[in-house]
Amino acid sequence: MYVLLKERGLFPNPALKNLFKNRHIIYSDSQEIKQNLKYYKNVANYNFLTIISLAMIRILRSLFGPAANKTTAGALAAKFGLELRGDANAPVRGVAPIADARGGQLAFYSTEQNSNAFKILPISVLENTRATVILVQPEMAAHAPVGATLLITDSPRGNIVKILGEIYREKPRFGISKNAHIDRGVYFRKKRSVYVGQFATIERGATIEPDVKIYPGAFIGRGVVLGRGTVVHSGAHIENATIGANSVINANAVIGKDGFGYTRQNGKNIFIPHVGRVVLGERVSVGANTCIDRGAMTDTRVGDGTKIDNLCQIAHGVVIGCECFLASGVGIAGGVTVGDRALLGGHVGVANGVKIGNDVSVGANSGVFRNIPDGESHMGYPAGPGTEFMRHYAWLRRNAKK
């Protein structure tokens, strides 16, 4: 295709050879593609072959991009209680950033700033967008392009999360693969609603509630309970655990194996048998390659709504409250108690037996060696109150120059 287009003079530069070699360049909607599409429109011998090449780009984007469920602006407005201004039948075939959106896509513009991570885009971005449907606040509606269909809400950021879940909702999967291994004595509450992929293993005594999805290669051990709507991704390994409803266990997570519990006797390290379990609440998310150890004698517990990132380590007997966030690389030693709504930044380490209160935040790369009262923000190594850490850091910078 590249050779034919080059012979007809339709490529302004040979670098576009990569366009047909690298699918990521095709899908990224890069500036190079935009410039060359503009060139095609102006070239004198714009012909059928060029149209074919542009169609190929669109097809490849649809193949390698996330699959969207087609809907309309009116359907979204009715489902999420949004005010509709414009064409109720306006198609929504996907969601894109407002600066990059094309016809048939939905975008949002918001002046909300719930945290410093949210940046407000210039109003010109809203005025010049090509999105067919725009989710926007009432006071910003006047700046939308003429002819665009608007979905009016006081919180575009909050509603875009719901719309993304609706448009990119995974199609239901049902059935048990003939290549899955399921022992006798596995209890399915409603077998017809369950999906079990090929080469997944479920051992006897496990209880599988309705609407559970177990992807290929996952392992569910004896006596494990999976709550309604829970998803277990490929390679996950679960033993000695009870998982609450609507939880997500991501790829290669390990839940319920023995902890790092040893005692030294006569100069030798002796393993302490573990007899506890792991109990996860509802709506818990466990990241890829995260490990949650079973308790030695008490259970390891994670409360409802807590989200644990990839590559975290939760040791035996840890108790984590509800609605917490643990970023990637967090390591929590045995016997730690973490309160509700705590935020632990990336690579935070917590020593044995420490108690962290409710609504506590701990900055990334901190080492926590002592208890933290409710509501405080700590950082540093060893971790201390944030203001104290900043004073120490400022003093060190001033005196280091001397």
C-alpha positions, 0 to 999 in steps of 0.5 A: 500500500505504501509503495502504491501511494508513494508512486502516485505522489500521495505521501509528502514524506517517506516517514509515513511508511511507519504509519502502516507498520506501527498500529500504535501510531495509527491509533494515536491520532498523532499530529503527523496523521492530522497534517498528512490528512490535511495534505490529502485533501489539498493534493491535486490527484486525490483519488480512490486509492487515497480514500481506501487508505483513509478507510484502512486507518479508520478500520484499524482504529476500530480494531485496536481501540477499545470497543464501545457500545453504541448509544444516543445522547437521549438514552444517556440523558434519561439513564443518568438524569441529565438535561438534554439540549439538542438532538436526542438521537445524536449518536455516541460511539465512544468517548474522547478528550475534548481536544481530540474528539471527533464526530460521533464521540462524546467529550466533557468540559468542566471547571471543577477542581476537586484536587490539584491533579485536575487542570481546567482547560482553556475555554477555546478547547470547548469552543473548537471541539468537534465532539458530537455530544458534550457533557458540560456545566450550565454556565459553560453551555453558551461556549459550546459549538453551534449544533453540538448536542449538550448534556447539562450537569453540575458535575461533568467529572462525576457523570463522565465516570458513569458514562464511561462505565455504560459505553465501555461496559463489557458484554456479558459472559456466561458458560463454563469452558470444557477445558476448565477443571472443576472438582466435585463438590463445588457449589454454584449458587446460579450456575447459568450466570457464571463464566469460567474460562479455559484452564481455570481451576476450582477445587472442591468446597468452593462456593461461587455466587451468581454473576461471578466471572473467572477468567482463563488460568485462574485458581480458586482453592478449597473452601474459597467463597466468591461473592456475587458479581466478583471478577477474578482475572487470569493467573490470579491465585486464591486460597483460604479466602472469602471475597465479598460481592462485586470485587475485582481480583486482577491478573496474577494477584495471590490471596490467602497463601501463608505469610512470612511468619517464622520464629528462631529456635536453637539458632534455626528459623522455624516456620509458624503454621498459618490457620487464618483466612483472608476476608475481603469486603464488598467492592474491593479491588486488588491490583495485579501481582499484589499479595495478601497473606492469610493470618497466622491465627487471626484473619487478614481483613480488608474493608468494603470499597478499599482499592489496592494498587499493583505490586502491593504486599499485605502481610498476615493479620493486617486489618485495613478499613473501608474506602482506603487507597493503597498505591503501588508498592505499598508494603504492610508488615504483620499485625498492622491496623489501618483505619477507614478512608486512609490514603497510602502513597506509592512505596509506603512501608509500615512496620509491624504492629503499627496503628494508622487512624481514620482519614490518615494520609501518608506521602509516597516513599515514607516509612511508618514506624509509629502510630498515626492518630486520626486525620493526620498527614505524615511523610518522610523516613521515618514518617512524621507530620507533614509540616514537621517534615517540611521544616526539617527539609528546609533546614537541611537545604539551607545548611547544606549550602554552607 
